[in-house]
Amino acid sequence: MDKKIPESVRTFMETITKLCGEEHADWAENFNAAFANTLTTTVKKQEDGTTFLLTGDIPAMWLRDSTAQVRPYLVIAKEDPELADMICGLVQRQFRYINIDPYANAFNETANSAGHQTDKTTMNPWIWERKYEIDSLCYPVQLAYLLYKNTGYTKQFDRSFIDGVKKILTVFKTEQNHQDSSYTFERDTTRSEDTLPNAGRGSDVGPTGMTWSGFRPSDDACRYGYLVPSNMFAVVILGYIEEIFSTVLSDQEIVDQAAKLKKEIDTGIKAYGLTKNQQGKQVFAYEVDGLGNSTIMDDSNIPNLLAAPYLGYVDETDLIYQETRATLLSQENPYFYEGKYAKGIGSSHTPENYVWPIALAMEGMTTSDKAEKKRILDSLVANDAGTHLMHEGFDVDDPKNYTREWFSWANMMFCELVMDYFEIRVAR
């Protein structure tokens, strides 16, 4: 795909512009800037037909970010074979990377030894960073499945996909008992969030049925090893694997393995992943260790607890989810910030009082209240520092202070919220 904007994308941008009308012309301006940005700045078609996707201002491809960067295009990919091929090529590249190392979260375009090669873990020239995160294995399965659901494409379900799925199932099963895992990670750094304690093994955990994660979707270390929202995501994608291998591909052994893991992890969430908030109400914990410790918080990066309905784990009307949501959007969440210009969830990854457009977009996509969606969209546009694009995080008291000039994931989350407002959604 060349760098010009495809006709299908132009047409869709015109549709959104008309839907926004004069009342929401500022939404349309930002949508058009952001929706085209990913295609024109991050997509790199490879000679072998696969697709490499820059995360933005870092010259590497994250398994997580790359999926989120193209997800909104799925609504028009059915009518545009070239766009569908680009997304299919991304899935193929993602699974090629998973087969190189299912514990890595970010990869280089070529085997150029770029990135964090001095980390104390098993590196190779393809790997930019080897922070093990459950969601890095969930997102490529999600994209492969959603491409199939939205376009009918099955080309992505190739040998590499099958081998990659087997590796994912093996890693999830291994990490149910982290003491049996060979994975360790240490970095020489003064930032504790970038390394794992206990000789790189992370803090102690007890068996729960859930699967262990070294790092959060923020690439920051887990405080406790069982990251509940990522386990929720794992339950969802294990269901996708069951469906794919029973309807498109025929492999009962993989179906059975996925079903067993899904049940064990979901049972673990329900048995160990709940806690009580300050009012004594039952809510989902963000992290637990299976030894009695838990955290009440949420981070901006997806999957987070706020995203549970978006992922397909629970309905937004679920009572425990509603109690959790109310808790996360309050001062009980240490990363909830409210200031002169905005309020929402931030992250340990950015300064205090910085909220993230990704989290704001997710807040909008997990409520059926249209007035609330409008409030959030208005806030996102008003706080873009005049750039017409989204950033990583911005100061609730001075939105001219922000992190990351160019952050494709945030741009596309904004676009998806605009689409959601007009009831245009990716089928799942």
N, C-alpha and C positions, 0 to 999 in steps of 0.2 A: 504494500500500500504506500503510495507516495504521500507527500505532506499536504496535499490539498484536501479540503474537507469533502468527504463523499456526499453525493447528492441526497442520499437517504438521511444523512445527518443534517444537512442544510434544511431539508423539508421538515424534519422533526423540530428543529430550532424555530422555524417559521410557525409551526403549529403551536409550540409553547408560547411564542411571542403573542400570537392572536389570543390564546387563552388568558394570558396575563392582562392584555388590554391596557388601557391608560391607567387604570387603578394600580396595577402592579408592574408598570413599565420598568421600574428599577430591578425587580426580580428577573425580568426577561433579559435585561442588559447583562446582569451577572451570569445568568444561565448560559447565554450565548458565548460569553467569554470563557466560562469554565468547561462547558460541554465540548467545545472544539479543542480546548487546550490539551487534553490528554492525547488525542489523536495526532495533533500537529507537533507535539514536543516530546512525547515519551515512547511512542511505538517505534520499534526497530525490527523490521522484517529481516529474518536470517536467510542465508542461501539455502538452507535445508528445509525451508517452508515453515519453520517455527517462528514464534514471536517473542522478542525480548522487550520487556517494559521497564524503563527507568522509573524509579520511585519519585523522581523530581530532581531536586538539587543534590542527590547522591548518586554516583554512577554505578549503581547496582540494582538488582531486581529482588524484591521481597516477595515471597510466595503469597503472603497475606495481602499486601498493598496492591499487587498486580491484579488480583482478583477483583478487589473493590474498585479499582480504577476503571475496569471495563464493564462492570455489572450493569449500569444503566443502559449501555448500548444493546443489551439483550432484547429490549422491547422493540427494536427496529431491525435486529439481525436477521429475522426470518425473511424480511423483504430485501435484504442486501447480502447476497452470497459472499461478496468480498469481505464484508465486515464479519460475517459468521466465520469465514476462513481465518481471519486475523485472530479471533477469539479462540478458535480451535487450535491454531498454532501456538497460542499462549498456553493452553492446557497441555499440549504436547511438550512444550519446553518445561513447564512446571514439573511434570512427571519425570522428565529426563533428569532434572535436578534432584528430585526426591530419590531417584534410583542411584544417584551419585552419593547422597548422604541424607537420610531422612531426619537427621538431628539438626541440620543447618536451616537457618531462617532466611538467609540472603545469599545471592550468588552473583558471580561475575559473568559478563557477556562472553568472554573467552577464558581459557585457562591461563590468566595473566598474573595470578598471585596477588591481585589487589586486595585491599581490605585489611582485616585484623589478623594477619598471618602470625603475629607473635603471641596470640592467645594460647594458653595452656589447655589444649584440647586437640582432637585429631583433625587438623586442617589439611586441605589440599588446594591446588592452584585455582580451582573453580569456585571455592567458597569465599564469600566476602565476610560472613560472620556465622558462627556456629552456636548460637544461643537456642537451645531446644525449647520450642513453644508448641503446645498442642495445636493451636489455631493455624500454624504454618502447614500442618498436614490436613486440616479440615477445609481450608479455603479452596485448594485445587479440586478436591472432590466436589465441593459445592458448585464451582464454576463448570466442571464437566457435566454435572447433573442438570444445572440450570440451562446450559447451552442445549442439551437434549430436550428439556421440557419446553423451551421457548422457540426452538427452531426445528426439532426433529433430527438434528445432527447426531450421528453415532460414530463418525470418523475418529473422534477423540478417544474412543474406547478401544485402543490398540494394545499391542503387546506391552509397551512401556507403561500404559495405564494399569493393566492387570498386575504387572510386576510391582508397580508403585503401591497399589492397594494392598498387596500382600505384605510389603514392607511396613505400611501404615498400621495394619492389624498387628504385626509382630511388635512394633514399637509400643503401641497402646497397651498390649498385653504385658510386655516386659515391664513397662513403667507402672503397672498396677502394683508391682512389688519392686520399688526403686532400688532396694538393697541388692537386687540381682542384676542391676544395670551396670554396664561398663562406662556409661556416659559421665564425664566430669567436665567442668568448665571453670577456669580461673583466668582473670585478666589483671595485669599489673596496673592498678589505677587507684586514685584517691576517692573515686566515686563508688560507694559500696553497692549501688544498684546495678553496676556493670559486671559484677563477679558473684560467684556462689561461695558461701562459707563451707566449713567442714571439708577442707581439702577438695573443693570443687563439687561436692556432692549435694550441697544444699542443706537446709535445716532438717532435723530428724522428722520422719513421718511414720505413722502406723497404717496398716492396710485398711482400706475402706471400700474397695471395689472400684473407686474412681481411679483415673490414670494421672500420673504425676507430670508436672511441668516445671522446668527450671526457670522460665521467664514468662512474663506477661506479654500481651500483644503490644505493649509500649516498648518492648525489649528491655524492660527493667526486671530485675530479679524478683521472683516470688518470695514473699516473707514466709508463707507456709506453702507446702508443695502441691496441695490440691486446689487448683484454680477453678472455682465452681462454674463461672460462665463459659470457660473453655471446655469443661466437661459437658456442659449443656450442648455446646456446639458439636462435640464428638458424638453425643447421642443422636443428634439430627443427621449428621453425615453418615453414621453407621446405618441408619435407616435408608439413606440414599444408596449406599453400597448394596444393601439387601435387595432393593428394587432393581438396580442396574444389573446385578448378577443373576436375577431370577427372570427378568423380562427381556433384556437386550443381550446380555451374555449369559451363558448357561454354565454355572459353576456352583453346585449346591454346597460344596465344602466352604467356599468363601461366604455364601449366604449364611450358613450355620455359624461360622466364626463371628461374623458381624452381628448377628442376632444375639449371640451369647454375650459378647462384649457390651452391646447396647443395653441389655438388661442389667448386667452387673454394674455398669457405670451409673445408669439411671437409679438403680436401687441404692447405690452409694451416695448419690446426690440427696436423695430423700431421707436417708438414714443419718448422714454426717454433714450435709451441706446447708443445714438450716440452723439459725440461731435466734436469739430474742433481741429486739431493739430496746431503746431506753424506755419505751412505754410497755414493754413486756409482750409485744406482738411478735409473732413468728415471721421471720424474713429469711431470704437467702443470704448466706454469708458470701463474701467475695473470695476468701481463701480459708481453708481449714488444714489441719495437719493430721487429723485422725487420732490425736492425742488429747483432745479437749480444747485446743486453741482455735480461734477464728477471728476474722476481721470483718467489721461492718464498714464498708466503703465501696466506691466504684471509681474506675479509671475511665478516661475518655476513649481509649482505644477499644475497638470492637474486635472480638466479642467482649462485652461487659454485661453486667447484670441488667442494665437498662434495656439491652438489645434482645432479651430472651424471646419476646414475641416476634421480633423481626427475623430472628434465626429460625423460628418455627418450633421452639421448645415448649412454650406455653401460649395460651391465648392471653391477650392483654387484659381481659376481664378476670383472670385468675386471681383469687383473693390474696394469696401469698405474694404474687407478683405485685399487686397493687400496694400492699403494705411495704414491700421492698422498695418500690418506686418512690413512694412518699418519703421514705427514710433517706434514700439516696439524693433526693432533691431538697434536702434540708441540711442544716448545720451539723447534723449527726454524721454526715459524710465529710471527712476531713478535706476532701478535694472539691467540695461544693463552695463556689464563691459567688458573692453578690456585691455589685458595686454601682457606680453612678450610671454606667452605660449598658450593663448586661448582667445576667446571672446564668449560672450553669455549672457543669462539671469540668474540672481541670485534670491535672495529672502530676504525679511526682516527677515526671519527665521534663516539666517546664516550671518556670517560677511560680511562686505563690500568687494568687489572685489572677492567674491567666486561665481563661476558659477556652475550650476547644470547639471550633465549628463542627467537628465530627460528632462530638457528644450532643451539641445542640440539635444537629440534624436528626440524630437518633432519638432524642427526646420528642421531636416532632413526628417521627415515623412510628412511634409506639403509643400514640394517643389517637382516639377517634374524634377528639375535639378540634373542629376546623378552625375555630378562633385561636386556639393555642398554636396550631400549625402556622397560622398567619403571623401571630406575634413573634414566633421564632424566626420565620423567614424575614420579617421586617428588621429584626435585630441583627441577623447575619449580614444583610445588605448594608445596614447603617454602620456596622462595625468592621467594614473591609478596608479601612484606611484609604479609601479612594482608589483602590487597585482593581476593583471589580472581580477579584479572585479571593478565595478563602486561604487562610493561613493555618499553621499548626495550632497556635494559641495566641490569644490577645488579652491585654490588660483590661479588666472590667472597669477601671477608672480612667483609662487612657488608651483607646483602641489603636492609636498610632504606634504604640509599643506592641510588637508582635514577633513571633518566632517563625522562621521559614517563609521566605518570599514566594517559594514555589513548592506547593504540596498537592500533588495530583489527587490523592485519596480524598482530601478535604473538599476539593473542587467537585468531585463526583458525588460525594455525599450531599452537598448542597443541591446539586442537580436532581438527585433522587428524591429529595424532600419536595422540591418544586413539582416534580412529576406526581408524587404521592398526593400533594394538595389537589391536583386535578384528576386524581384517581386513575393515574397511569402507573401500573406496577408490574414488576418482573414476576412472571408466573412461577410458582414453585409447587 
